[in-house]
Amino acid sequence: MRSIRFLVAGTLAAFAISPAIGADDAALLRQAQQIFRPLPKDMGTADFPVSEERVRLGRLLFFDPRMTLDGNVSCATCHQPSLYGADGLPTSIGVRQRPHPRNAPTVLNAATQFINHWRGDRESVEDQVEQALISAISSGQPNEQAVIARLQGIPGYAALFKAAFPTDIDPLTVKNIAKAIGSYERTLVTPSPFDAYLAGDVNALSAAARAGLETFIRTGCAACHNGAGVGGGMYRKFGVVEDYWIATGSQAIDKGRADVTKDPADLYVFRVASLRNVVMTAPYFHDGSVATLPEAVRVMARLQLGAKLKDSEIDDTVAFLNSLTGDLPADFATAPILPPAAFTMPRP
Amino acid sequence: MRSIRFLVAGTLAAFAISPAIGADDAALLRQAQQIFRPLPKDMGTADFPVSEERVRLGRLLFFDPRMTLDGNVSCATCHQPSLYGADGLPTSIGVRQRPHPRNAPTVLNAATQFINHWRGDRESVEDQVEQALISAISSGQPNEQAVIARLQGIPGYAALFKAAFPTDIDPLTVKNIAKAIGSYERTLVTPSPFDAYLAGDVNALSAAARAGLETFIRTGCAACHNGAGVGGGMYRKFGVVEDYWIATGSQAIDKGRADVTKDPADLYVFRVASLRNVVMTAPYFHDGSVATLPEAVRVMARLQLGAKLKDSEIDDTVAFLNSLTGDLPADFATAPILPPAAFTMPRP
């Protein structure tokens, strides 16, 4: 009974429209409500729950550089609060200046995506963390034991792991580090004016943003960029109408998902990017080859949809994309205080 | 008249002692008030004032990695909020993994020091910033123009420089970057229980901390670690009684200030470290050779003063040093949102 009531209330809320708006605005809102979804309160799942203790631990670990080879790279190195959970670089720089092959997407709302990493080779944010912890580029640590040894040398962590994983006999494991950081990441939700719009407040979007939303749907952008993430829900070939690297000036051709699956049908296929907070996370695309959002919009319309957008349509689309910027979560904007170590980091 | 009244009021405040405390506690407090000073509200000076506009700009610049060669190192790389304004490393790691020769002291309260850097070769926090911006290790940029070009490519900055330096025809200069970051750093003050104690609240320090303070003064630590910074006010030879590198296990012998002045009298001379927030900023000494604070206290007493402290004295001293930990300033704990760039960072 309870779930039915919730469902009915949810359905009503989703279709509630303020009475004083025009027919066009009402139609656009109804259409948007069918294509997009508001962000959830958090992104916890049955397998990967959000718990207070895991989030507290995961937040510390996210900002702690001491797990990685030289102690100078943390999750927050490529996912900086000041840069809206990204790093501002075309492609990221890992430990010892080792180059990451692709652009770091923002960690904000990342767990809304159906799969992680540009080529879909990370099942979840937890899988991303687990692999990153012993990746040669992200962490540089040779094995899980090396990561764990570092945390064992920071006395403050033992009780936090015990609290986060109370039934584990030995809670300090790489799997649990990943679960804790994942639990924290699943709280990093940034509701924005667009969510208020989807809830029925037409005036949460400016007239330009609504015109941009209309363009976004009409041109076909929303065929891929939809759902709660406004993207992040499917794979698509980058460069449907013409080759992407010609329009973007990419310095290298990335075969995308084909390198993972070895399936020629996956050539140049990438996970569609979520557009949440996209205004704040330049540069754009898997290789960060395009610097500005108007240019990124122009390129996408041309390459994916064969559409040549007018300047005014691009401006309106950017106004709509602006409505996808939410406030930084307080637990992300504010740095946690890390427990001091009882060892001296080895020099590189 | 006004300045005289201020002086009288200040003198009275400095010697106010709560009436209900014992004679020993009162004597210790009086002694402490003669040796130490509470932190100021901010560290602005006539030459380097704190202004709202400079602080706003300087805070952004402090966290912005895009000024440096590969766009992946900012002031906050070696001065992380999560690590209390330091980096947790024995010696810091700069751009392209280039090694800094010495340990990064916390940026918190740094402007209370009479001179900057371990060897005193930076006149002020502004001088430190100015030199860092074109240092091969800190920034990697070949010249000032390269730094400025990066900021010119981030449209949001122009108005902020204009507001911070309204009488300058061309406000975007390296000198002004340094002044703005310096102005911000001069706000990073962390008053702590010890300041409340110095203001007359004896119970702001635990009995153990007061015993530690007594040990700290009696043993002679306070001969060098005094004033508002509890250090940072003079130069001293490291290793008065015996050579420092034997007791600390230092991997290399650093000649200290002698390498700057070429004066043999400056051999192994360093600026005395401020002990503000020292509990939070392991590892210790100019080369980060000692991992824990009890060991650092033991080593200092032995090397500088020829004193062999009992374990209980070390515990008490650490309890006193704990009273030097203040809250992170809100403008430091919370990351500012950086304006997006209109260019793509060159790949390394």
Interface residues (C-beta under 8 A of the other chain):
Chain A: F63 D64 P65 R66 D70 G71 N72 A76 T77 Q80 P81 S82 L83 Y84 D87 G88 L89 P90 T91 I93 R96 Q97 P99 Q251 V279 M280 T281 A282 P283 G288 S289 V290 A291 T292 L328 A333 T334 A335 P336 I337 L338 P340 A341 A342 F343 T344 M345 R347 P348
Chain B: F63 D64 P65 R66 D70 G71 N72 A76 T77 Q80 P81 S82 L83 Y84 D87 G88 L89 P90 T91 I93 R96 Q97 P99 Q251 V279 M280 T281 A282 P283 G288 S289 V290 A291 T292 L328 A333 T334 A335 P336 I337 L338 P340 A341 A342 F343 T344 M345 R347 P348
